[in-house]
Amino acid sequence: MVAELARLYEGATGLGEFEQGAAYRNLLTAIRGFELTVARIDAKRKLSQNRSPLDQAGVATQLLQSPDSAAREVGELMRQNLARLEVAPR
């Protein structure tokens, strides 16, 4: 499996002559598999907040016009975020 991965990522020769040596065989014995259980995922959404409100509105408008439903959903989230951030006139 290691040799196959080496050929996939390193090219047709894999690790070359190194694959034939004792050092390579010794390294293979040190490989261990493990499994992780994900207990929590912390995520943030970025909706171009680092851009001006005008830029954000432009991005939202384009996304809302997309044929891709996921893009339209993001556009709607951006629109809602902009509406929430609007400062009331004095």
C-alpha positions, 0 to 999 in steps of 0.5 A, a space after each residue: 500500500 505504501 509503495 502504491 501511494 508513493 507511485 501515486 504521489 511521487 510518480 511512476 518510480 515511487 520512492 525509487 531504490 529506497 523502496 528496496 533498502 533495509 531502512 525502508 522496510 524498517 520504516 514500514 514496521 513503524 506505520 500505525 493506523 488509528 481511528 478518531 472519533 469526532 466529538 465536536 466541530 467548531 465552525 465559522 461562516 464567513 460571508 465577505 464581512 471583511 468587505 464593504 457593505 456595497 461589495 457584500 451586497 454585490 456578492 449577495 445579489 450575484 449569488 441570489 441570481 445563481 442557478 445553484 440552490 446552495 449559492 442562492 442559500 448563501 446569498 440569502 444568508 448574506 442578505 440577512 446579515 446585511 439587513 441585521 447590520 444596517 444602522 438605523 438612521 439618526 
